[in-house]
Amino acid sequence: MASSDSNPKKLLPGDIWVISKGKYSDFDLSSIGDESKTDPVWEYRISELARYMLCPNPIVLKKKLIGCEVHKHMCISHQIFEKLKRLIPKNSKNKFKQNPIRPEVLLSGSKIISESLKDKHLESHIHNIQELLKPYDPIQKKLSELDPNHVSEIIGLCENVDGKHSLLNLRGSTEGKIHYIRSFILKNVDVIIERAHIANGLFEMGGFDFESYQTEKSYRVLKFFKDGKPRACVLNENNRVEYWIEDLKLLQHLHLLEQSLQTNSLLNDSFLLCTKGGAKPSKLFFNELNIEYSEANLPGIYRNVFRKYDIRVNEKNVLINSLKKSQFGIAFNYVPQSDSGGKKMFTHISVMHNLKALEPLKNYLPQLYAEINKKASVTEAGQYYLLDSITGCQNEQ
């Protein structure tokens, strides 16, 4: 279990945390099959949330099936065209191009009610009505009229938590795929993706069960050097390796997320809203930023500093220029519940700033530097502080 000396603050039930500060450990690496001599082992505690983000195993998402793409076999004339094209000299082929056969898109004609309604009784009632009306949905008739012999492929279409569409690859025969679409249209289906970390710095958060999150649960992470290279692993409850962390940069992301959750109340509140069932999580994105600031649009932390200290114009310019350097952003996308059930994506961005960017001001504005230094935390990611907090929503006017 997570203890008070391993986390940045005393935790209360429901508190969101990610990773503890590291400490030296006397853990015997031979117990996990590593007999080589190594530098002292460094140990962390991570939460259920961090364990999900680091795990390299596949995850399951729930998405609403709303239709499909129907890919037809080439017609005879198209087949003849392809054969003739092979007889044409290469330098003339661009004169004989034919538009590719586009798939037919079939979508449910029923209005989709999302899981974003605050009134769950109303949501359940509407879904029951939809189920009764499903046999009369126009897509059912179109699917029943499809000739499997003329269909080369059927790909499902799902609605994401943000209302956008994504593809769902289906297995089995054409008849089986048609039956699947007809049976599960407008229902939540399982979509499997390789892992939570889907791209560089981008995490799919829809696979984590926020509502079952337990603050008190924690897991050990060991980091050490072997053959001069850093290695890290997550242990299970029996202190055996559950999985190895292939990309150690992810640990730096976790440290920055931890710091951001402790210093940015808006970001923290958005995570807590998901744990209470008041919102559906979507994506979490870590990336470098280059936001341009000016004296007219300074972040709040520096507006206060400018009022507090007598800063000359040239010093202000140096300071403002330093703010756009060494920025790192943490963006969390989620969809809150609404009275109408509409899906509007909200985004909270924490702009973290590396203190090293302020080094040129250390001798000129020592008091300012010292004040900002107090707000910065030293982690493996560097010495960062919360520079700015930005909130926005989809279709905002």
Wavefront OBJ file of the C-alpha trace (Angstrom):
o trace
v 0.000 0.000 0.000
v 1.088 3.560 -0.601
v 2.508 5.176 2.503
v 2.815 8.825 3.457
v 6.594 8.795 3.034
v 6.354 7.536 -0.554
v 3.886 10.100 -1.912
v 3.992 13.894 -2.174
v 1.230 14.444 0.374
v -0.958 12.576 2.806
v -3.546 10.847 0.680
v -7.254 10.775 1.352
v -9.742 8.267 -0.141
v -10.410 9.245 -3.743
v -7.305 11.409 -4.134
v -5.605 11.105 -7.501
v -1.894 10.386 -7.458
v 0.514 8.898 -9.993
v 4.047 8.213 -8.766
v 6.059 8.702 -5.607
v 9.466 10.271 -5.273
v 12.191 7.683 -5.664
v 14.338 6.287 -2.900
v 17.211 3.841 -2.666
v 16.162 0.257 -2.092
v 17.909 -2.864 -0.797
v 15.817 -5.052 -3.090
v 17.650 -8.246 -4.093
v 17.649 -8.273 -7.886
v 18.541 -11.965 -7.931
v 14.964 -12.657 -6.843
v 13.794 -11.444 -10.257
v 16.477 -13.349 -12.140
v 19.182 -10.687 -12.359
v 22.446 -11.974 -10.905
v 24.684 -9.252 -12.358
v 26.322 -6.604 -10.233
v 24.595 -3.279 -10.469
v 24.434 0.159 -8.947
v 22.022 0.630 -6.023
v 18.397 0.015 -6.950
v 16.036 2.969 -7.098
v 12.432 2.310 -6.080
v 9.136 4.119 -6.664
v 5.509 3.492 -5.839
v 2.960 3.960 -8.595
v -0.839 4.136 -8.491
v -3.366 2.049 -10.411
v -3.525 4.883 -12.950
v 0.239 4.838 -13.578
v 0.269 1.030 -13.756
v -2.374 1.199 -16.502
v -0.406 3.827 -18.438
v 2.856 1.864 -18.314
v 1.417 -1.579 -19.049
v 2.427 -2.934 -22.503
v -0.520 -5.341 -22.684
v -3.665 -4.873 -24.829
v -6.594 -2.948 -23.373
v -10.317 -3.106 -24.092
v -12.374 -0.033 -24.936
v -16.155 0.217 -25.045
v -17.433 1.962 -28.164
v -20.919 2.275 -29.650
v -21.403 0.469 -32.968
v -23.254 2.837 -35.290
v -22.816 1.304 -38.740
v -20.330 -0.123 -41.199
v -18.397 0.308 -44.424
v -19.358 -2.149 -47.160
v -16.602 -2.850 -49.701
v -17.901 -4.393 -52.910
v -16.052 -6.729 -55.299
v -14.819 -5.125 -58.496
v -17.373 -5.296 -61.290
v -16.480 -7.097 -64.540
v -15.738 -3.843 -66.384
v -13.390 -2.771 -63.643
v -11.590 -6.138 -63.777
v -11.165 -5.797 -67.547
v -9.864 -2.263 -67.063
v -7.214 -3.543 -64.595
v -6.055 -6.212 -67.069
v -5.832 -3.691 -69.932
v -3.864 -1.279 -67.765
v -1.130 -3.883 -67.320
v -0.643 -3.960 -71.099
v -0.211 -0.185 -71.351
v 3.350 1.278 -71.257
v 4.280 2.668 -67.842
v 4.745 6.236 -69.097
v 1.148 6.236 -70.392
v -0.612 4.752 -67.382
v -1.409 8.123 -65.835
v -3.710 8.798 -68.783
v -5.827 5.766 -67.953
v -6.584 6.275 -64.308
v -9.915 5.178 -62.904
v -11.428 6.371 -59.672
v -11.134 3.726 -56.918
v -14.299 1.969 -55.801
v -15.452 3.751 -52.667
v -17.046 1.737 -49.896
v -20.723 2.212 -49.169
v -21.225 3.693 -45.710
v -24.269 2.428 -43.825
v -25.232 4.273 -40.632
v -28.054 3.745 -38.196
v -30.999 6.029 -38.857
v -31.816 6.234 -35.142
v -30.682 9.179 -33.119
v -27.911 7.966 -30.860
v -28.315 8.705 -27.164
v -24.936 8.859 -25.488
v -23.914 7.781 -22.006
v -23.400 11.442 -21.155
v -26.901 12.035 -19.786
v -26.913 13.060 -16.123
v -30.341 11.465 -15.606
v -29.576 7.733 -15.783
v -33.256 6.754 -15.494
v -34.063 8.850 -18.569
v -31.059 7.397 -20.381
v -32.202 3.842 -19.618
v -35.759 4.623 -20.740
v -34.575 6.066 -24.064
v -32.297 3.085 -24.671
v -35.212 0.705 -24.092
v -37.253 2.588 -26.695
v -34.319 2.443 -29.115
v -34.079 -1.319 -28.638
v -37.779 -1.717 -29.478
v -37.374 0.406 -32.608
v -34.164 -1.285 -33.778
v -35.917 -3.758 -36.158
v -37.368 -0.741 -38.020
v -34.000 1.019 -38.386
v -33.349 1.527 -42.161
v -29.860 0.030 -41.775
v -31.448 -3.334 -40.945
v -33.208 -3.467 -44.317
v -30.041 -2.417 -46.189
v -27.967 -5.074 -44.433
v -30.565 -7.776 -45.110
v -30.479 -6.925 -48.831
v -26.688 -7.298 -49.121
v -25.502 -10.200 -51.273
v -22.433 -11.666 -49.497
v -21.104 -12.872 -52.863
v -20.739 -9.268 -54.014
v -19.096 -8.042 -50.790
v -15.317 -8.230 -50.308
v -15.140 -6.698 -46.830
v -17.261 -5.201 -44.068
v -15.674 -2.875 -41.496
v -17.589 -1.680 -38.469
v -18.003 2.014 -37.646
v -18.004 3.056 -33.999
v -18.688 6.310 -32.204
v -15.943 7.423 -29.811
v -16.527 9.132 -26.490
v -16.048 12.511 -28.218
v -18.641 11.733 -30.913
v -16.095 11.112 -33.682
v -16.058 7.902 -35.690
v -13.479 5.114 -35.780
v -13.140 1.825 -37.658
v -13.675 -1.623 -36.142
v -12.074 -4.593 -37.914
v -14.269 -7.677 -37.794
v -13.334 -11.354 -38.071
v -15.197 -14.204 -39.696
v -17.224 -14.692 -42.852
v -19.110 -11.967 -44.661
v -22.403 -13.482 -43.463
v -21.080 -13.477 -39.897
v -20.036 -9.825 -40.127
v -23.448 -8.799 -41.452
v -25.107 -10.704 -38.607
v -22.787 -9.015 -36.085
v -23.648 -5.510 -37.317
v -27.387 -6.273 -37.281
v -27.226 -7.736 -33.762
v -25.066 -5.107 -32.076
v -26.020 -1.890 -33.863
v -26.290 0.979 -31.336
v -24.785 -1.206 -28.604
v -21.432 -0.876 -26.864
v -18.921 -3.359 -28.237
v -15.406 -4.317 -27.181
v -12.586 -2.726 -29.161
v -9.079 -4.029 -28.418
v -5.991 -1.847 -28.905
v -2.370 -2.841 -28.372
v -1.689 -0.766 -25.246
v -2.646 2.428 -23.430
v 0.411 4.253 -24.826
v -0.802 4.475 -28.421
v 1.753 6.950 -29.818
v 4.647 9.144 -28.744
v 3.387 10.854 -25.577
v -0.264 9.970 -26.346
v -2.309 7.725 -24.051
v -5.771 6.257 -24.508
v -7.490 6.773 -21.145
v -10.849 5.212 -22.046
v -9.593 1.765 -21.046
v -8.934 2.729 -17.431
v -11.795 2.176 -14.990
v -11.715 5.552 -13.231
v -14.815 4.775 -11.190
v -13.123 1.752 -9.589
v -9.889 3.639 -8.896
v -8.579 3.074 -5.362
v -6.161 5.579 -3.872
v -4.658 3.119 -1.409
v -3.504 0.617 -4.027
v 0.108 0.924 -5.110
v 2.728 -1.075 -6.980
v 6.518 -1.194 -6.787
v 8.708 0.042 -9.625
v 12.419 -0.804 -9.640
v 14.999 1.072 -11.666
v 18.639 0.065 -11.974
v 21.538 -0.095 -14.406
v 22.626 -3.246 -16.175
v 25.605 -3.280 -18.543
v 25.633 0.518 -18.303
v 22.025 0.865 -19.480
v 19.034 1.821 -17.318
v 16.279 -0.746 -16.852
v 12.973 -0.579 -14.996
v 10.178 -2.973 -14.185
v 6.854 -3.094 -12.368
v 6.451 -5.802 -9.717
v 3.304 -7.703 -8.855
v 2.040 -8.451 -5.353
v 4.490 -11.359 -5.068
v 7.461 -9.096 -5.937
v 7.884 -10.791 -9.303
v 8.208 -8.876 -12.554
v 4.778 -8.083 -13.943
v 6.245 -6.280 -16.958
v 9.351 -4.393 -18.050
v 9.124 -0.702 -18.927
v 10.582 -0.459 -22.428
v 10.457 3.340 -22.745
v 11.923 4.909 -19.598
v 10.854 8.357 -20.801
v 7.371 7.354 -19.661
v 8.565 7.567 -16.053
v 9.441 11.213 -16.647
v 5.941 11.779 -18.006
v 4.495 10.249 -14.853
v 6.553 12.561 -12.624
v 5.362 15.621 -14.549
v 1.752 14.418 -14.412
v 2.080 13.893 -10.654
v 3.422 17.414 -10.180
v 0.739 18.865 -12.430
v -2.082 17.126 -10.550
v -0.727 18.504 -7.269
v -0.394 22.088 -8.534
v -3.171 22.476 -11.132
v -6.540 22.231 -9.374
v -8.482 22.298 -12.673
v -6.620 19.288 -14.022
v -7.020 17.488 -10.702
v -10.759 18.238 -10.649
v -11.202 16.847 -14.173
v -9.596 13.543 -13.136
v -11.718 13.408 -9.986
v -14.851 14.058 -12.059
v -14.072 10.897 -14.035
v -13.656 8.852 -10.834
v -17.120 10.005 -9.721
v -18.746 9.019 -13.007
v -19.400 12.635 -13.978
v -17.283 12.463 -17.147
v -15.831 10.011 -19.660
v -12.047 10.178 -20.165
v -10.617 10.280 -23.675
v -6.917 11.051 -24.243
v -3.887 12.221 -22.250
v -1.127 13.878 -24.254
v 2.416 14.909 -23.280
v 4.336 17.160 -25.665
v 6.708 20.098 -25.917
v 5.072 23.502 -26.341
v 6.148 26.885 -27.641
v 3.490 29.325 -26.429
v 4.328 32.954 -27.113
v 3.732 35.259 -24.142
v 3.817 39.042 -23.981
v 3.443 41.590 -21.210
v -0.222 41.901 -22.146
v -0.971 38.160 -21.834
v 1.347 36.930 -19.120
v 0.352 33.864 -17.085
v -1.022 34.719 -13.645
v 2.117 33.715 -11.760
v 4.139 36.400 -13.568
v 1.475 39.095 -13.474
v 1.796 38.933 -9.703
v 5.595 39.014 -9.935
v 5.582 42.056 -12.210
v 3.410 43.920 -9.708
v 5.596 42.879 -6.799
v 9.039 43.760 -8.159
v 10.477 46.764 -9.937
v 11.575 45.223 -13.216
v 13.198 47.259 -15.975
v 11.979 47.034 -19.550
v 15.002 45.104 -20.865
v 14.729 42.638 -17.963
v 11.037 42.135 -18.712
v 11.874 41.358 -22.320
v 14.496 38.790 -21.320
v 12.036 37.211 -18.886
v 9.167 37.073 -21.391
v 11.465 35.570 -24.020
v 12.595 32.880 -21.569
v 8.992 31.824 -20.884
v 8.533 30.320 -24.353
v 11.580 28.079 -23.904
v 11.576 24.652 -22.238
v 7.773 24.404 -22.018
v 6.127 21.025 -21.617
v 2.396 20.455 -21.948
v 0.091 17.893 -20.355
v -3.359 17.849 -21.982
v -6.302 15.818 -20.709
v -9.410 15.344 -22.880
v -12.734 14.244 -21.404
v -16.479 14.524 -22.018
v -18.624 15.598 -19.033
v -22.177 14.403 -18.542
v -24.851 16.850 -19.622
v -28.607 17.296 -19.265
v -29.089 16.841 -23.009
v -26.662 13.947 -23.460
v -24.618 16.001 -25.924
v -20.945 15.144 -26.330
v -18.738 18.197 -25.899
v -15.042 17.525 -25.448
v -13.270 19.504 -22.726
v -9.497 19.893 -22.501
v -7.325 20.989 -19.591
v -3.694 21.799 -20.367
v -0.969 22.215 -17.774
v 1.964 24.219 -19.136
v 4.997 23.091 -17.165
v 8.147 25.224 -17.386
v 11.705 24.086 -16.794
v 13.464 26.352 -14.306
v 16.669 26.160 -16.325
v 15.058 28.557 -18.827
v 15.268 31.281 -16.149
v 19.006 30.839 -15.558
v 19.872 34.092 -17.456
v 17.820 36.018 -14.858
v 19.382 34.418 -11.809
v 21.975 37.165 -11.326
v 19.833 40.083 -12.547
v 16.614 39.278 -10.691
v 17.651 37.040 -7.775
v 14.487 37.683 -5.753
v 12.220 36.778 -8.670
v 14.289 33.683 -9.413
v 14.168 32.594 -5.780
v 10.387 33.007 -5.662
v 9.848 30.870 -8.764
v 12.406 28.370 -7.529
v 10.233 27.734 -4.461
v 7.387 26.664 -6.765
v 9.530 24.213 -8.729
v 9.936 20.535 -7.875
v 13.002 18.467 -8.670
v 12.213 15.121 -10.313
v 13.892 12.863 -12.842
v 12.158 14.907 -15.540
v 13.964 18.074 -14.392
v 13.076 21.051 -12.212
v 9.650 22.178 -13.373
v 6.903 24.454 -12.079
v 3.341 25.157 -13.272
v 3.600 28.126 -15.610
v 0.037 28.239 -16.904
v -3.289 26.407 -16.965
v -5.442 26.494 -20.097
v -9.011 25.235 -20.419
v -11.101 24.915 -23.548
v -13.983 22.947 -25.010
v -15.062 21.658 -28.399
v -17.177 24.018 -30.523
v -16.551 26.834 -28.086
v -17.667 30.159 -29.523
l 1 2 3 4 5 6 7 8 9 10 11 12 13 14 15 16 17 18 19 20 21 22 23 24 25 26 27 28 29 30 31 32 33 34 35 36 37 38 39 40 41 42 43 44 45 46 47 48 49 50 51 52 53 54 55 56 57 58 59 60 61 62 63 64 65 66 67 68 69 70 71 72 73 74 75 76 77 78 79 80 81 82 83 84 85 86 87 88 89 90 91 92 93 94 95 96 97 98 99 100 101 102 103 104 105 106 107 108 109 110 111 112 113 114 115 116 117 118 119 120 121 122 123 124 125 126 127 128 129 130 131 132 133 134 135 136 137 138 139 140 141 142 143 144 145 146 147 148 149 150 151 152 153 154 155 156 157 158 159 160 161 162 163 164 165 166 167 168 169 170 171 172 173 174 175 176 177 178 179 180 181 182 183 184 185 186 187 188 189 190 191 192 193 194 195 196 197 198 199 200 201 202 203 204 205 206 207 208 209 210 211 212 213 214 215 216 217 218 219 220 221 222 223 224 225 226 227 228 229 230 231 232 233 234 235 236 237 238 239 240 241 242 243 244 245 246 247 248 249 250 251 252 253 254 255 256 257 258 259 260 261 262 263 264 265 266 267 268 269 270 271 272 273 274 275 276 277 278 279 280 281 282 283 284 285 286 287 288 289 290 291 292 293 294 295 296 297 298 299 300 301 302 303 304 305 306 307 308 309 310 311 312 313 314 315 316 317 318 319 320 321 322 323 324 325 326 327 328 329 330 331 332 333 334 335 336 337 338 339 340 341 342 343 344 345 346 347 348 349 350 351 352 353 354 355 356 357 358 359 360 361 362 363 364 365 366 367 368 369 370 371 372 373 374 375 376 377 378 379 380 381 382 383 384 385 386 387 388 389 390 391 392 393 394 395 396 397
